[in-house]
Amino acid sequence: MEQYQHINLSDYTYSGEGGQGVAYTHKSEKRLAKLFNPGFDATFAIKEFEMAKAAFEMGIPTPQPLRLITDGERVGTEYELIENKRSFCRIISEQPDRMEEISLRFANACKAIHAMKADTTRIPSMKARMQAFYAKEGVAPAFLVDKVMPILETIPDTPTCLHGDMQIGNIITDEDRTLWIDIGQFAYGAPEWDMSLCWRITQIQDSQRTMHLFHLTPEQMQKHWSILAPAYYGVPQEEMGMVIRRLLPYSVIKAAYMYHLTYHLPIAEDMARRMCAAL
């Protein structure tokens, strides 16, 4: 914990929260503190900070990571504060008539990051990250591990920059700059790792959950995908079935990883069996 600088939360105001933590804005300085939920290992924030710093220094448009922090109970990272910013999902929520514009801007931002070549000596491959995860004992049911490992062997490992947690809640704008946030899962590999997550979150049918996480209804999320995907892939909507079939293995493999990352638990066996059936 010696790498972490202690902060006093009385100097900050609550800013918002996501699936993994809570954000706070400094009252007088241009700093945004992100503290992970209790239960996250202290080394996790260090790894996120290293990936965020690597992304920033490679030219990914993202707020500058400043330092590792703790409030005494939780750990996290402090970033440059982007004033007057809104996430893309917040813009759509507040101005639904801008759905097509924002979804197309998101598609272009996705293409831009995937056009960047990664420094593979500095960041991990997403494929290797998934292989290391599934090799750990107890992180997923054995039958899912047995199904996933051979598939991972066949997945290409291209030197393409990946956001790692690419979705419409993790991109912001102050109407001058467009920036990616929550980039601690930065890696390199096949773009399908990113796009499969973009697709998967638009399939959530729980209205309360989508509203809490993205400020949007399930119907709006699905409409976002129907605009985003054809623009990203350059194919008509009627050919999206082929795209989704290509994304499905990546989505299934990443789902168990993201679940464990968020809840520190293996994915439920019944869910794992449904995932196996989809592979």
Rosetta blueprint (number, residue, H / E / L):
1 M L
2 E L
3 Q L
4 Y L
5 Q E
6 H E
7 I L
8 N L
9 L H
10 S H
11 D H
12 Y E
13 T E
14 Y E
15 S E
16 G E
17 E E
18 G L
19 G L
20 Q L
21 G E
22 V E
23 A E
24 Y E
25 T E
26 H E
27 K L
28 S L
29 E L
30 K L
31 R E
32 L E
33 A E
34 K E
35 L E
36 F E
37 N L
38 P L
39 G L
40 F L
41 D L
42 A H
43 T H
44 F H
45 A H
46 I H
47 K H
48 E H
49 F H
50 E H
51 M H
52 A H
53 K H
54 A H
55 A H
56 F H
57 E H
58 M L
59 G L
60 I L
61 P L
62 T L
63 P L
64 Q L
65 P E
66 L E
67 R E
68 L E
69 I E
70 T E
71 D L
72 G L
73 E L
74 R L
75 V E
76 G E
77 T E
78 E E
79 Y E
80 E E
81 L L
82 I L
83 E L
84 N L
85 K L
86 R E
87 S E
88 F H
89 C H
90 R H
91 I H
92 I H
93 S H
94 E H
95 Q L
96 P H
97 D H
98 R H
99 M H
100 E H
101 E H
102 I H
103 S H
104 L H
105 R H
106 F H
107 A H
108 N H
109 A H
110 C H
111 K H
112 A H
113 I H
114 H H
115 A L
116 M L
117 K E
118 A L
119 D L
120 T L
121 T L
122 R L
123 I L
124 P L
125 S E
126 M H
127 K H
128 A H
129 R H
130 M H
131 Q H
132 A H
133 F H
134 Y H
135 A H
136 K L
137 E L
138 G L
139 V L
140 A L
141 P L
142 A H
143 F H
144 L H
145 V H
146 D H
147 K H
148 V H
149 M H
150 P H
151 I H
152 L H
153 E H
154 T H
155 I L
156 P L
157 D L
158 T L
159 P L
160 T E
161 C E
162 L E
163 H L
164 G L
165 D L
166 M L
167 Q L
168 I H
169 G H
170 N H
171 I E
172 I E
173 T E
174 D L
175 E L
176 D L
177 R L
178 T E
179 L E
180 W E
181 I L
182 D L
183 I L
184 G L
185 Q L
186 F L
187 A E
188 Y E
189 G L
190 A L
191 P L
192 E H
193 W H
194 D H
195 M H
196 S H
197 L H
198 C H
199 W H
200 R H
201 I H
202 T L
203 Q L
204 I L
205 Q L
206 D L
207 S H
208 Q H
209 R H
210 T H
211 M H
212 H H
213 L H
214 F H
215 H L
216 L L
217 T L
218 P H
219 E H
220 Q H
221 M H
222 Q H
223 K H
224 H H
225 W H
226 S H
227 I H
228 L H
229 A H
230 P H
231 A H
232 Y H
233 Y H
234 G L
235 V L
236 P L
237 Q H
238 E H
239 E H
240 M H
241 G H
242 M H
243 V H
244 I H
245 R H
246 R H
247 L H
248 L H
249 P H
250 Y H
251 S H
252 V H
253 I H
254 K H
255 A H
256 A H
257 Y H
258 M H
259 Y H
260 H H
261 L H
262 T H
263 Y H
264 H L
265 L L
266 P L
267 I L
268 A L
269 E H
270 D H
271 M H
272 A H
273 R H
274 R H
275 M H
276 C H
277 A H
278 A H
279 L L
